[in-house]
């Protein structure tokens, strides 16, 4: 049978997902790959489809990058913890998505 996922709920009873942030640059080929990997994983795994990723383009929104510790893009933070920096792989992207649901 199909596995059922148990989501933790906050006190209001809404589904709670961890906050995911992606830092990227429009000119970055690895960032384009990362976007494609996320889309592919969301198509393959229903449980990832509701994960929202806040995408921050460094040149457009430099104020949102202040205080964040990273050197390369793409970089993913889940609840403020850096989980991926630099060249993405599908396994690393999936680890970010899994962490968002954990």
Phi and psi in degrees as a GROMACS rama.xvg file:
@    title "Ramachandran Plot"
@    xaxis  label "Phi"
@    yaxis  label "Psi"
@TYPE xy
-80.5014  138.961  UNK-2
-74.2621  137.208  UNK-3
-98.4217  136.694  UNK-4
-96.1493  141.804  UNK-5
-104.346  117.811  UNK-6
-96.0719  138.295  UNK-7
-72.6525  145.785  UNK-8
-119.01  146.925  UNK-9
-82.2067  -178.03  UNK-10
-65.6914  -22.5873  UNK-11
-80.0253  -7.91734  UNK-12
88.6741  0.859796  UNK-13
-80.1533  155.251  UNK-14
-66.8128  129.323  UNK-15
-103.708  124.154  UNK-16
-119.863  147.355  UNK-17
-68.5724  150.75  UNK-18
-77.8978  125.714  UNK-19
-114.912  131.059  UNK-20
-122.496  136.482  UNK-21
-122.232  124.111  UNK-22
-96.385  131.521  UNK-23
-150.506  169.762  UNK-24
-126.632  139.497  UNK-25
-58.431  -32.8452  UNK-26
-81.9705  -3.07894  UNK-27
-88.9101  117.304  UNK-28
-66.1346  -31.8989  UNK-29
-67.6834  -31.8387  UNK-30
-66.7547  -41.2444  UNK-31
-60.4847  -41.9716  UNK-32
-61.2031  -42.6049  UNK-33
-63.022  -43.506  UNK-34
-58.2842  -43.7783  UNK-35
-64.8371  -39.5324  UNK-36
-65.0728  -41.1641  UNK-37
-61.365  -47.2047  UNK-38
-59.2827  -44.2844  UNK-39
-63.9796  -44.5264  UNK-40
-65.8794  -36.336  UNK-41
-66.8023  -33.1989  UNK-42
-71.1994  -36.1747  UNK-43
-78.7233  -28.6946  UNK-44
-127.418  109.478  UNK-45
-56.2501  -35.3307  UNK-46
-65.2319  -19.2891  UNK-47
-88.0999  -10.9981  UNK-48
-64.306  -29.377  UNK-49
-88.1562  -3.15897  UNK-50
-70.9339  124.364  UNK-51
-99.3735  134.599  UNK-52
-116.075  118.948  UNK-53
-75.4132  117.25  UNK-54
-100.728  129.386  UNK-55
-121.988  111.118  UNK-56
-83.9393  118.01  UNK-57
-55.2704  -42.6243  UNK-58
-71.2323  -31.5655  UNK-59
-80.8727  -34.5705  UNK-60
-132.771  59.2128  UNK-61
-59.9073  -27.6822  UNK-62
-64.493  -26.3322  UNK-63
-79.9501  -9.11339  UNK-64
-94.669  -8.6965  UNK-65
-60.1659  134.978  UNK-66
81.1626  -1.92787  UNK-67
-93.764  135.95  UNK-68
-96.7928  95.0011  UNK-69
-159.657  157.701  UNK-70
-118.021  -26.5756  UNK-71
-122.038  155.368  UNK-72
-118.108  151.637  UNK-73
-74.3431  149.629  UNK-74
-128.365  135.247  UNK-75
-114.732  133.408  UNK-76
-116.513  135.248  UNK-77
-117.357  116.541  UNK-78
51.8432  39.9171  UNK-79
84.1644  -6.42355  UNK-80
-95.916  127.689  UNK-81
-74.2915  121.109  UNK-82
-113.328  -18.6111  UNK-83
-150.041  132.664  UNK-84
-141.929  125.249  UNK-85
95.4003  -148.566  UNK-86
-60.2406  122.46  UNK-87
-85.6263  152.76  UNK-88
-127.459  161.834  UNK-89
-61.4738  -37.1782  UNK-90
-64.3204  -40.693  UNK-91
-68.3154  -39.887  UNK-92
-64.3548  -41.2912  UNK-93
-64.7784  -35.2333  UNK-94
-61.4457  -37.6948  UNK-95
-64.2692  -46.7876  UNK-96
-63.9071  -40.9903  UNK-97
-63.7507  -39.5341  UNK-98
-64.4902  -32.2603  UNK-99
-65.9334  -27.8333  UNK-100
-95.0471  -14.8363  UNK-101
